[in-house]
Amino acid sequence: MSKPLFPEITVNGTPLSTADIAAEAQNHPAPAGKPGLAWRRAARALTIRRVLLDEAARLNLNPVAEEVAQGKLETPEEAQIRELLAQNVQPAPVTEAALLRAYKDSPDAYRAPSLFQPAHILFAAAPGDREAREAAKARGAAVLETLRAAPGRFAALAREESACSSRDAGGQLGQLSSGDTVPEFEAAMKVAPLGEVHAELVETRYGFHILRMDARGEGEVLPFDVVRPRLAEACEKAMWASAASAYLDGLMDRAEIAGFDPRAVA
């Protein structure tokens, strides 16, 4: 008889079915080459769910289901878990001093959006097309070498080479704010020297770009009173998550789990 791929898991004597774990695994993507990671993450999620439901049953919790979307109610199990956490997770209050400390510790997190005025030449290639990306990179490198010797040809080469509609404006993208472009392009805009063609090609999901930064303005740090509501909400969520994690740790310590160690899963 062949050995099963994954061991049987029981939580407080209740087995977790492989079918349920396989279905849950669809919600836990894993990196290429690590197919077992999605399974382990799914098993961990179902283990936690079982532990919470067993505790709700022990406390005889049977709350009325609440509406979670228009015309859609919680399942009985979702209602039990919600009520269990509501009764037992008591986060510490967020103080004004803690809010001020969080604000002062990370001022860059509370800036107004930065402004950028870039120009680019795009050599387009789909993310999964290796051959096209190699060709785009090679062509981009050749044009970049030309621009190193003749930076004044940027607009003309943008019109000739760029796969972006901005070619009609000599590659100019106009004024952009933080979040207007993909993260990898924005990261390059933050460090590229002003008024010069960036020394390296910028790789994004769209292909390879030659970048020139014409202007850049970093957003000012917003006053505490302006960001306080957002900061308070974030701190309250963090405190709740910390308290919920501590409560769950206590339940997991008391649970009888066989065939799997959920705490070993990243």
Backbone as JSON, one array per atom type, in Angstrom:
{
  "sequence": "MSKPLFPEITVNGTPLSTADIAAEAQNHPAPAGKPGLAWRRAARALTIRRVLLDEAARLNLNPVAEEVAQGKLETPEEAQIRELLAQNVQPAPVTEAALLRAYKDSPDAYRAPSLFQPAHILFAAAPGDREAREAAKARGAAVLETLRAAPGRFAALAREESACSSRDAGGQLGQLSSGDTVPEFEAAMKVAPLGEVHAELVETRYGFHILRMDARGEGEVLPFDVVRPRLAEACEKAMWASAASAYLDGLMDRAEIAGFDPRAVA",
  "N": [[0.85, -1.2, 0.0], [0.58, 2.19, -0.88], [2.12, 5.03, 0.62], [0.29, 7.75, 2.0], [0.24, 11.03, 0.51], [0.0, 13.28, 2.19], [-0.21, 13.42, 5.75], [-2.9, 12.24, 7.9], [-4.88, 14.66, 9.5], [-5.98, 15.59, 12.66], [-8.12, 17.47, 14.76], [-8.74, 18.14, 17.95], [-9.83, 15.6, 17.98], [-11.41, 15.58, 15.7], [-11.3, 14.79, 12.32], [-9.64, 16.48, 9.6], [-10.75, 16.75, 6.41], [-9.17, 15.66, 3.38], [-10.27, 16.62, 1.05], [-11.51, 19.01, 1.84], [-9.25, 20.45, 2.62], [-7.89, 20.61, 0.19], [-9.7, 22.16, -1.28], [-9.65, 24.54, 0.21], [-7.02, 25.25, -0.23], [-7.0, 26.6, -2.62], [-7.3, 29.2, -1.97], [-4.88, 30.02, -1.08], [-2.28, 30.95, -2.5], [0.93, 29.8, -3.6], [4.54, 30.08, -3.93], [6.2, 29.31, -7.07], [7.32, 26.01, -7.52], [6.92, 25.21, -4.93], [4.62, 23.51, -4.18], [3.52, 22.2, -1.99], [3.31, 24.12, -0.04], [0.98, 25.68, -0.28], [-0.9, 23.77, 0.44], [-0.17, 23.29, 3.14], [-0.62, 25.82, 4.25], [-3.35, 26.0, 3.86], [-4.19, 23.86, 5.45], [-3.43, 24.84, 7.91], [-5.15, 27.08, 8.14], [-7.66, 25.8, 8.25], [-7.32, 24.28, 10.52], [-7.14, 26.27, 12.5], [-9.68, 27.35, 12.24], [-11.25, 25.15, 13.03], [-10.46, 24.89, 15.71], [-11.42, 27.31, 16.76], [-14.18, 27.01, 16.32], [-14.71, 24.78, 17.9], [-14.26, 25.85, 20.43], [-16.26, 27.8, 20.49], [-18.47, 26.11, 20.46], [-18.11, 24.84, 22.9], [-18.64, 26.93, 24.62], [-21.23, 27.23, 24.06], [-22.24, 29.02, 22.09], [-24.52, 30.59, 20.06], [-25.15, 32.73, 18.07], [-27.25, 35.17, 16.38], [-27.25, 35.27, 12.89], [-25.54, 37.79, 11.01], [-25.9, 40.35, 8.51], [-23.63, 40.36, 5.9], [-23.19, 41.34, 3.42], [-25.16, 42.99, 0.93], [-28.17, 41.39, 1.06], [-26.95, 39.01, 1.82], [-26.25, 36.7, 4.29], [-24.23, 35.84, 7.16], [-22.79, 32.56, 7.52], [-23.86, 30.01, 9.87], [-21.54, 29.06, 11.21], [-19.67, 31.11, 10.7], [-20.89, 33.16, 12.11], [-20.7, 32.17, 14.72], [-17.89, 32.21, 15.12], [-17.38, 34.94, 14.87], [-18.83, 35.93, 17.1], [-17.52, 34.63, 19.18], [-14.93, 35.77, 19.06], [-15.61, 38.44, 19.5], [-16.47, 38.37, 22.14], [-14.22, 37.58, 23.53], [-11.81, 38.71, 22.72], [-10.04, 41.34, 23.73], [-8.7, 44.13, 23.0], [-6.0, 46.3, 23.99], [-6.57, 49.74, 24.85], [-6.1, 52.42, 22.5], [-3.91, 54.94, 23.05], [-3.53, 58.54, 23.18], [-0.9, 59.29, 23.42], [0.38, 57.08, 22.32], [-0.44, 57.27, 19.66], [0.78, 59.68, 18.89], [3.44, 58.94, 19.18], [3.67, 56.92, 17.24], [3.26, 58.47, 14.98], [5.48, 60.21, 15.02], [7.54, 58.39, 14.84], [7.45, 57.37, 12.26], [7.47, 59.4, 10.05], [7.56, 59.59, 7.25], [5.55, 57.98, 6.38], [3.31, 59.44, 6.35], [3.04, 61.37, 4.37], [2.04, 63.8, 1.93], [1.02, 62.98, -1.43], [3.77, 62.35, -3.63], [5.02, 64.2, -6.46], [5.66, 63.71, -9.91], [7.41, 64.28, -12.96], [7.93, 62.68, -15.62], [9.65, 61.38, -18.55], [9.58, 58.83, -21.0], [10.75, 55.95, -22.86], [9.3, 53.21, -24.16], [9.92, 49.78, -24.48], [8.13, 47.32, -25.34], [6.99, 44.23, -23.84], [5.44, 41.19, -23.05], [4.93, 39.88, -19.72], [5.36, 37.04, -19.43], [6.65, 36.26, -21.71], [9.52, 35.21, -22.6], [11.35, 35.33, -24.75], [10.52, 37.62, -26.14], [10.97, 39.52, -24.17], [13.72, 39.45, -23.84], [14.47, 40.38, -26.33], [13.35, 42.95, -26.27], [14.78, 44.08, -24.18], [17.36, 44.05, -25.22], [17.07, 45.78, -27.44], [16.33, 48.09, -26.11], [18.66, 48.59, -24.62], [20.43, 49.2, -26.67], [19.33, 51.57, -27.73], [19.52, 53.15, -25.47], [22.27, 53.38, -25.24], [22.79, 54.95, -27.47], [21.55, 57.31, -26.63], [23.13, 58.04, -24.5], [25.29, 59.13, -25.73], [24.08, 61.09, -27.23], [21.98, 62.8, -25.81], [20.1, 64.7, -26.49], [18.52, 63.65, -28.45], [16.34, 62.4, -27.42], [13.47, 62.9, -27.6], [13.02, 62.5, -30.35], [13.8, 59.82, -30.66], [11.99, 58.62, -28.98], [9.62, 59.01, -30.42], [10.19, 57.38, -32.58], [10.73, 54.83, -31.5], [9.22, 54.11, -29.2], [6.72, 52.09, -27.61], [4.61, 53.17, -26.35], [1.78, 55.38, -26.12], [2.62, 57.88, -25.45], [4.67, 58.53, -27.09], [3.95, 60.32, -29.05], [4.18, 62.69, -27.8], [6.84, 63.06, -27.53], [7.65, 61.26, -25.64], [6.96, 62.25, -23.17], [5.22, 62.0, -20.12], [3.63, 63.67, -18.68], [2.36, 65.17, -15.62], [2.61, 63.12, -12.83], [1.29, 61.4, -9.96], [2.07, 59.86, -6.78], [1.4, 56.43, -6.91], [0.19, 56.45, -9.38], [1.47, 54.98, -11.32], [2.92, 51.71, -12.05], [4.46, 49.95, -9.28], [7.23, 49.32, -9.66], [8.08, 51.11, -11.62], [7.58, 53.54, -10.39], [9.37, 53.38, -8.26], [11.8, 53.66, -9.6], [11.49, 56.26, -10.58], [11.76, 57.71, -8.26], [14.45, 57.68, -7.65], [15.92, 58.33, -9.89], [18.21, 60.52, -11.52], [17.7, 64.06, -11.83], [16.76, 65.71, -14.83], [18.33, 64.22, -16.51], [19.07, 61.37, -18.6], [18.2, 58.31, -17.26], [20.63, 56.04, -16.03], [20.27, 53.31, -16.22], [18.25, 50.73, -17.73], [14.78, 50.51, -17.01], [12.99, 47.96, -15.68], [9.75, 46.7, -15.98], [6.48, 45.21, -15.55], [5.47, 45.7, -18.03], [7.51, 45.77, -19.85], [10.61, 47.12, -20.93], [12.02, 50.23, -20.0], [13.36, 53.34, -21.03], [14.24, 55.98, -19.06], [13.67, 59.39, -18.27], [13.9, 61.87, -15.91], [12.22, 64.78, -15.55], [11.24, 66.52, -13.63], [10.64, 66.55, -10.09], [8.86, 66.31, -7.1], [8.81, 65.96, -3.68], [6.24, 64.95, -1.5], [4.89, 66.9, 1.2], [5.19, 66.29, 4.75], [2.25, 65.42, 6.34], [0.21, 67.25, 8.7], [-0.22, 66.2, 12.14], [-2.89, 66.28, 13.11], [-4.33, 66.01, 10.79], [-3.79, 63.43, 9.87], [-4.54, 61.91, 11.99], [-7.12, 60.49, 12.29], [-6.87, 58.37, 10.4], [-4.52, 57.2, 11.31], [-5.29, 56.41, 13.88], [-7.21, 54.48, 13.29], [-5.6, 52.55, 12.03], [-3.89, 51.85, 14.14], [-5.71, 50.84, 16.0], [-6.62, 48.58, 14.63], [-4.24, 47.14, 14.56], [-3.78, 46.68, 17.3], [-6.02, 45.13, 17.87], [-5.52, 42.9, 16.26], [-3.2, 41.93, 17.48], [-4.17, 41.25, 20.03], [-6.05, 39.32, 19.3], [-4.38, 37.38, 18.2], [-2.94, 36.6, 20.47], [-5.01, 35.49, 22.0], [-5.81, 33.37, 20.33], [-3.44, 31.89, 20.36], [-3.52, 30.9, 22.96], [-5.77, 29.2, 22.82], [-4.83, 27.36, 20.91], [-2.75, 26.21, 22.31], [-4.11, 24.65, 24.11], [-5.51, 22.92, 22.53], [-5.91, 19.69, 20.97], [-3.97, 18.58, 18.59], [-3.16, 16.59, 15.92], [-0.87, 15.08, 13.62], [0.07, 17.29, 12.29], [1.73, 20.43, 12.44], [0.61, 23.44, 12.97], [1.91, 25.8, 13.65], [4.32, 25.78, 12.49], [4.14, 26.68, 9.97], [4.81, 29.12, 7.58]],
  "CA": [[0.0, 0.0, 0.0], [1.4, 3.4, -0.96], [2.0, 5.97, 1.72], [-0.42, 8.96, 1.56], [1.09, 12.2, 0.28], [-0.06, 14.09, 3.39], [-0.75, 12.65, 6.87], [-4.22, 12.64, 8.38], [-4.84, 15.68, 10.54], [-7.16, 15.66, 13.52], [-8.15, 18.61, 15.67], [-9.65, 17.77, 19.05], [-10.49, 14.36, 17.61], [-12.14, 15.71, 14.44], [-10.38, 14.79, 11.18], [-9.8, 17.45, 8.52], [-10.76, 15.97, 5.17], [-8.25, 16.12, 2.33], [-11.05, 17.39, 0.07], [-11.67, 20.37, 2.37], [-7.95, 21.11, 2.56], [-7.62, 20.91, -1.21], [-10.55, 23.29, -1.67], [-9.14, 25.74, 0.88], [-5.71, 25.59, -0.8], [-7.18, 27.52, -3.73], [-7.23, 30.56, -1.42], [-3.54, 30.24, -0.51], [-1.27, 30.77, -3.54], [2.29, 29.54, -3.13], [5.55, 30.32, -4.98], [6.49, 28.21, -7.99], [8.26, 25.04, -6.97], [6.55, 24.87, -3.55], [3.19, 23.19, -4.2], [3.06, 21.78, -0.67], [3.1, 25.25, 0.86], [-0.44, 26.04, -0.31], [-1.61, 22.76, 1.23], [0.1, 23.5, 4.56], [-1.32, 27.03, 4.66], [-4.77, 25.67, 3.92], [-4.38, 23.02, 6.63], [-3.33, 25.73, 9.09], [-6.38, 27.88, 8.22], [-8.76, 24.94, 8.68], [-7.04, 23.92, 11.92], [-7.54, 27.42, 13.32], [-11.15, 27.43, 12.18], [-11.8, 24.08, 13.86], [-10.19, 25.23, 17.12], [-12.35, 28.38, 17.13], [-15.54, 26.47, 16.36], [-14.82, 23.92, 19.08], [-14.39, 26.71, 21.6], [-17.6, 28.38, 20.43], [-19.41, 25.06, 20.86], [-17.93, 24.63, 24.34], [-19.3, 28.04, 25.3], [-22.64, 27.21, 23.65], [-22.54, 30.27, 21.4], [-25.4, 30.43, 18.89], [-25.62, 34.09, 17.77], [-28.04, 35.4, 15.18], [-26.39, 35.65, 11.76], [-25.62, 39.18, 10.58], [-25.74, 40.58, 7.08], [-22.25, 40.73, 5.56], [-23.32, 42.05, 2.16], [-26.58, 43.15, 0.64], [-28.88, 40.15, 0.79], [-26.15, 37.83, 2.15], [-26.02, 36.54, 5.72], [-23.17, 34.94, 7.62], [-23.15, 31.17, 7.82], [-23.87, 29.81, 11.33], [-20.18, 28.95, 11.72], [-19.08, 32.45, 10.67], [-21.49, 33.92, 13.21], [-20.12, 31.67, 15.96], [-16.52, 32.71, 15.25], [-17.47, 36.38, 15.14], [-19.27, 36.15, 18.47], [-16.44, 34.16, 20.06], [-13.88, 36.79, 19.1], [-16.15, 39.65, 20.1], [-16.57, 38.2, 23.59], [-12.98, 37.18, 24.19], [-10.64, 39.51, 22.3], [-10.15, 42.67, 24.32], [-7.44, 44.85, 22.76], [-5.69, 47.46, 24.83], [-6.99, 50.98, 24.2], [-5.07, 53.22, 21.83], [-3.79, 56.23, 23.74], [-3.05, 59.68, 22.39], [0.57, 59.24, 23.43], [0.8, 56.04, 21.37], [-0.65, 57.81, 18.33], [1.84, 60.67, 18.63], [4.7, 58.21, 19.03], [3.65, 56.27, 15.93], [3.39, 59.54, 13.98], [6.85, 60.72, 15.03], [8.48, 57.32, 14.48], [7.4, 57.08, 10.81], [6.89, 60.57, 9.38], [7.43, 59.4, 5.8], [4.31, 57.25, 6.09], [2.18, 60.38, 6.38], [3.32, 62.45, 3.44], [1.16, 64.01, 0.79], [1.6, 62.28, -2.59], [4.86, 62.98, -4.38], [4.7, 64.53, -7.86], [6.73, 63.36, -10.84], [7.22, 64.65, -14.36], [8.9, 61.86, -16.34], [9.51, 61.02, -19.96], [10.12, 57.48, -21.15], [10.65, 55.22, -24.12], [8.92, 51.86, -23.77], [10.16, 48.64, -25.33], [7.1, 46.48, -24.73], [7.07, 42.77, -23.88], [4.57, 40.58, -22.04], [5.72, 39.32, -18.61], [5.73, 35.64, -19.58], [7.26, 35.98, -23.02], [10.95, 35.37, -22.36], [12.05, 35.73, -25.97], [10.17, 39.02, -26.41], [11.6, 40.39, -23.16], [15.14, 39.54, -24.16], [14.61, 41.25, -27.5], [13.04, 44.31, -25.83], [15.9, 44.56, -23.36], [18.5, 44.3, -26.12], [16.8, 46.99, -28.22], [16.38, 49.22, -25.17], [20.07, 48.86, -24.29], [21.05, 49.84, -27.83], [18.85, 52.96, -27.8], [20.08, 53.85, -24.31], [23.67, 53.69, -25.58], [22.72, 56.1, -28.38], [21.18, 58.51, -25.86], [24.27, 58.45, -23.68], [26.15, 59.98, -26.57], [23.29, 62.19, -27.8], [20.75, 62.88, -25.01], [19.15, 65.59, -27.13], [17.69, 62.9, -29.4], [15.34, 61.63, -26.66], [12.12, 63.04, -28.15], [12.98, 61.88, -31.67], [13.86, 58.37, -30.5], [10.71, 58.2, -28.4], [8.65, 58.92, -31.51], [10.56, 56.28, -33.47], [10.92, 53.53, -30.86], [8.39, 53.79, -28.04], [5.45, 51.38, -27.78], [3.61, 53.88, -25.55], [1.16, 56.5, -26.85], [3.35, 59.11, -25.12], [5.66, 58.81, -28.14], [3.5, 61.49, -29.8], [4.61, 63.86, -27.03], [8.27, 62.92, -27.29], [7.87, 60.39, -24.48], [6.57, 62.9, -21.92], [4.03, 61.41, -19.5], [2.91, 64.67, -17.92], [2.56, 65.13, -14.16], [2.09, 61.93, -12.19], [1.33, 61.36, -8.5], [2.34, 58.54, -6.21], [0.33, 55.48, -7.15], [-0.33, 56.52, -10.76], [2.16, 54.01, -12.17], [3.24, 50.47, -11.36], [5.46, 50.21, -8.24], [8.62, 49.25, -10.1], [8.39, 52.34, -12.35], [7.62, 54.62, -9.41], [10.63, 53.26, -7.51], [12.86, 54.25, -10.43], [11.29, 57.71, -10.65], [12.18, 58.32, -7.0], [15.91, 57.72, -7.52], [16.57, 58.77, -11.12], [18.71, 61.9, -11.45], [16.85, 65.03, -12.52], [17.25, 66.34, -16.04], [19.24, 63.34, -17.23], [18.57, 60.03, -18.93], [18.6, 57.36, -16.22], [21.74, 55.24, -16.53], [19.88, 51.92, -16.39], [16.9, 50.44, -18.17], [13.83, 50.23, -15.93], [12.17, 46.81, -16.05], [8.43, 46.59, -15.36], [5.66, 44.14, -16.15], [5.14, 46.07, -19.41], [8.68, 45.66, -20.69], [11.78, 47.88, -20.49], [11.84, 51.66, -20.22], [14.39, 54.35, -20.84], [13.58, 56.99, -18.22], [14.28, 60.7, -18.0], [13.09, 62.61, -14.93], [12.32, 66.22, -15.8], [10.97, 67.23, -12.37], [10.17, 65.67, -9.02], [8.59, 67.03, -5.85], [8.38, 65.07, -2.6], [5.12, 65.47, -0.73], [5.16, 67.34, 2.57], [4.62, 65.49, 5.84], [0.96, 65.98, 6.73], [0.1, 67.5, 10.14], [-0.77, 65.1, 12.95], [-4.36, 66.36, 13.19], [-4.9, 65.56, 9.51], [-3.66, 61.98, 9.71], [-4.92, 61.22, 13.22], [-8.17, 59.46, 12.13], [-6.33, 57.2, 9.69], [-3.54, 56.59, 12.2], [-6.02, 55.75, 14.96], [-7.82, 53.26, 12.74], [-4.54, 51.57, 11.82], [-3.41, 51.39, 15.45], [-6.76, 50.01, 16.59], [-6.58, 47.29, 13.94], [-3.03, 46.44, 14.99], [-3.99, 46.23, 18.67], [-6.98, 44.02, 17.84], [-4.83, 41.73, 15.69], [-2.28, 41.42, 18.49], [-4.97, 40.6, 21.07], [-6.65, 38.11, 18.71], [-3.31, 36.4, 18.07], [-2.66, 36.07, 21.8], [-6.14, 34.64, 22.38], [-5.72, 32.15, 19.53], [-2.31, 31.1, 20.86], [-3.98, 30.17, 24.14], [-6.63, 28.1, 22.38], [-4.02, 26.36, 20.23], [-1.99, 25.51, 23.33], [-4.99, 23.69, 24.79], [-6.11, 22.02, 21.55], [-5.22, 18.43, 20.65], [-3.76, 18.59, 17.15], [-2.29, 15.47, 15.54], [-0.55, 14.93, 12.2], [0.4, 18.57, 11.64], [2.08, 21.52, 13.35], [0.23, 24.69, 12.27], [2.79, 26.93, 13.98], [5.54, 25.66, 11.68], [3.83, 27.15, 8.62], [5.08, 30.55, 7.44]],
  "C": [[0.89, 1.24, 0.0], [1.11, 4.33, 0.21], [1.28, 7.22, 1.24], [0.53, 10.15, 1.46], [1.15, 13.09, 1.52], [-0.68, 13.27, 4.52], [-2.16, 13.12, 7.23], [-4.05, 13.63, 9.52], [-6.12, 15.6, 11.34], [-7.0, 16.83, 14.47], [-9.21, 18.31, 16.72], [-10.48, 16.54, 18.68], [-11.25, 14.41, 16.31], [-11.16, 15.72, 13.27], [-10.69, 15.93, 10.2], [-9.72, 16.67, 7.21], [-9.79, 16.55, 4.15], [-8.99, 16.94, 1.28], [-11.23, 18.83, 0.54], [-10.36, 21.14, 2.31], [-7.61, 21.51, 1.13], [-8.44, 22.09, -1.69], [-10.05, 24.59, -1.06], [-7.81, 26.19, 0.29], [-5.83, 26.55, -1.97], [-7.1, 28.97, -3.27], [-5.85, 30.91, -0.89], [-2.48, 29.99, -1.58], [0.12, 30.6, -2.95], [3.27, 29.8, -4.26], [5.74, 29.09, -5.85], [7.53, 27.29, -7.36], [7.96, 24.63, -5.54], [5.07, 24.54, -3.47], [2.66, 22.79, -2.84], [2.77, 22.93, 0.26], [1.64, 25.68, 0.89], [-1.25, 25.06, 0.53], [-1.41, 23.01, 2.72], [-0.6, 24.76, 5.08], [-2.82, 26.78, 4.78], [-5.07, 24.83, 5.16], [-4.32, 23.87, 7.9], [-4.62, 26.54, 9.25], [-7.54, 27.04, 8.73], [-8.56, 24.47, 10.11], [-7.49, 25.04, 12.85], [-9.06, 27.53, 13.37], [-11.79, 26.37, 13.08], [-11.62, 24.37, 15.35], [-11.18, 26.3, 17.59], [-13.78, 27.84, 17.25], [-15.74, 25.54, 17.56], [-14.98, 24.74, 20.35], [-15.75, 27.37, 21.64], [-18.66, 27.37, 20.87], [-19.32, 24.82, 22.37], [-18.65, 25.7, 25.14], [-20.77, 28.16, 24.93], [-23.06, 28.52, 23.0], [-23.37, 29.98, 20.15], [-25.99, 31.79, 18.52], [-26.48, 34.12, 16.51], [-27.09, 35.86, 14.07], [-26.63, 37.1, 11.37], [-25.42, 39.27, 9.07], [-24.32, 41.05, 6.8], [-22.17, 41.44, 4.21], [-24.81, 42.13, 1.86], [-27.21, 41.82, 0.25], [-28.12, 38.89, 1.14], [-25.87, 37.81, 3.64], [-24.8, 35.67, 5.98], [-23.7, 33.5, 7.66], [-23.19, 31.03, 9.34], [-22.46, 29.72, 11.92], [-19.47, 30.3, 11.74], [-19.61, 33.3, 11.82], [-20.9, 33.47, 14.55], [-18.71, 32.21, 16.18], [-16.52, 34.2, 15.55], [-17.83, 36.65, 16.58], [-18.2, 35.73, 19.47], [-15.35, 35.21, 20.2], [-14.37, 38.07, 19.76], [-16.18, 39.56, 21.62], [-15.22, 38.04, 24.27], [-11.73, 37.96, 23.79], [-10.85, 40.94, 22.79], [-8.84, 43.43, 24.12], [-7.25, 46.0, 23.73], [-6.12, 48.73, 24.11], [-5.8, 51.71, 23.57], [-5.03, 54.59, 22.48], [-3.3, 57.32, 22.79], [-1.53, 59.68, 22.31], [1.08, 58.21, 22.43], [0.64, 56.52, 19.93], [0.45, 58.8, 17.96], [3.18, 59.98, 18.41], [4.78, 57.53, 17.66], [3.85, 57.29, 14.81], [4.83, 60.01, 13.88], [7.86, 59.67, 14.6], [8.53, 57.08, 12.97], [6.81, 58.25, 10.04], [6.69, 60.38, 7.88], [6.16, 58.66, 5.41], [3.12, 58.18, 5.97], [2.47, 61.61, 5.53], [2.19, 62.59, 2.43], [1.8, 63.32, -0.41], [2.74, 63.08, -3.24], [4.4, 63.23, -5.81], [5.92, 64.26, -8.73], [6.38, 63.86, -12.23], [8.27, 63.9, -15.18], [8.65, 61.84, -17.84], [10.12, 59.63, -20.11], [9.99, 56.99, -22.59], [10.42, 53.77, -23.74], [9.24, 50.85, -24.86], [9.3, 47.51, -24.76], [7.38, 45.0, -24.89], [6.21, 42.23, -22.76], [5.41, 39.91, -20.96], [6.19, 37.89, -18.83], [6.42, 35.28, -20.87], [8.77, 36.25, -22.93], [11.69, 35.89, -23.58], [11.78, 37.2, -26.28], [10.85, 39.95, -25.42], [13.09, 40.53, -23.42], [15.37, 40.47, -25.34], [14.36, 42.71, -27.12], [14.19, 44.9, -25.03], [17.1, 44.9, -24.24], [18.29, 45.57, -26.93], [16.88, 48.22, -27.32], [17.81, 49.6, -24.83], [20.76, 49.58, -25.45], [20.63, 51.3, -27.94], [19.41, 53.77, -26.64], [21.53, 54.24, -24.58], [23.72, 54.88, -26.52], [22.46, 57.38, -27.61], [22.3, 58.97, -24.93], [25.18, 59.39, -24.45], [25.41, 61.21, -27.08], [21.96, 62.31, -27.06], [19.69, 63.78, -25.64], [18.23, 64.89, -28.12], [16.54, 62.17, -28.71], [13.97, 61.69, -27.32], [12.0, 62.34, -29.51], [12.99, 60.36, -31.57], [12.59, 57.83, -29.85], [9.67, 58.05, -29.5], [8.93, 57.72, -32.42], [10.43, 54.91, -32.8], [9.85, 53.13, -29.84], [7.09, 53.09, -28.41], [4.34, 52.03, -26.97], [3.05, 55.05, -26.36], [1.84, 57.83, -26.55], [4.41, 59.44, -26.16], [5.28, 60.06, -28.93], [3.86, 62.79, -29.1], [6.09, 63.78, -26.71], [8.59, 62.1, -26.06], [7.41, 60.99, -23.17], [5.24, 62.34, -21.41], [3.2, 62.43, -18.73], [3.18, 64.52, -16.44], [1.86, 63.92, -13.58], [2.19, 62.07, -10.68], [1.71, 59.97, -8.04], [1.14, 57.63, -6.44], [-0.22, 55.49, -8.56], [0.3, 55.49, -11.68], [2.4, 52.73, -11.38], [4.39, 50.72, -10.38], [6.9, 50.22, -8.73], [9.02, 50.5, -10.89], [8.47, 53.51, -11.38], [8.91, 54.58, -8.6], [11.78, 53.87, -8.29], [12.72, 55.76, -10.5], [11.8, 58.4, -9.39], [13.69, 58.5, -6.91], [16.62, 58.23, -8.77], [17.05, 60.21, -11.0], [17.84, 62.83, -12.29], [17.54, 65.57, -13.76], [18.18, 65.49, -16.87], [18.52, 62.05, -17.6], [19.11, 59.06, -17.87], [19.6, 56.37, -16.8], [21.35, 53.8, -16.82], [18.48, 51.81, -17.0], [16.03, 50.12, -16.95], [12.93, 49.08, -16.4], [10.86, 46.84, -15.28], [7.69, 45.44, -16.02], [5.33, 44.44, -17.61], [6.31, 45.9, -20.37], [9.85, 46.41, -20.09], [11.63, 49.34, -20.91], [13.17, 52.37, -20.14], [13.69, 55.52, -20.16], [14.39, 58.27, -18.15], [13.35, 61.43, -17.04], [13.29, 64.1, -15.15], [12.07, 67.04, -14.55], [10.42, 66.23, -11.36], [9.97, 66.5, -7.76], [8.08, 66.07, -4.8], [7.27, 65.73, -1.8], [5.52, 65.87, 0.69], [4.56, 66.37, 3.58], [3.34, 66.17, 6.31], [0.92, 66.22, 8.24], [-0.57, 66.35, 10.88], [-2.29, 65.12, 12.96], [-5.02, 65.86, 11.9], [-4.88, 64.04, 9.41], [-4.17, 61.21, 10.92], [-6.03, 60.19, 13.01], [-7.66, 58.19, 11.44], [-5.34, 56.45, 10.57], [-4.23, 55.83, 13.32], [-6.64, 54.45, 14.48], [-6.77, 52.17, 12.56], [-4.04, 50.99, 13.14], [-4.44, 50.48, 16.12], [-6.79, 48.63, 15.96], [-5.37, 46.47, 14.4], [-3.18, 45.89, 16.41], [-4.97, 45.06, 18.71], [-6.31, 42.76, 17.31], [-3.89, 41.11, 16.7], [-3.05, 40.67, 19.58], [-5.58, 39.31, 20.55], [-5.6, 37.02, 18.58], [-2.97, 35.77, 19.42], [-3.77, 35.13, 22.27], [-6.07, 33.31, 21.63], [-4.57, 31.27, 20.0], [-2.72, 30.29, 22.07], [-4.87, 28.99, 23.78], [-5.82, 26.98, 21.72], [-3.19, 25.56, 21.24], [-2.82, 24.4, 23.98], [-5.59, 22.65, 23.83], [-5.26, 20.77, 21.36], [-5.15, 18.31, 19.14], [-2.76, 17.5, 16.8], [-2.09, 15.46, 14.04], [-0.06, 16.19, 11.53], [0.73, 19.58, 12.72], [1.77, 22.85, 12.68], [1.17, 25.85, 12.54], [4.09, 26.87, 13.2], [5.34, 26.18, 10.28], [4.04, 28.66, 8.56], [3.86, 31.24, 6.84]]
}
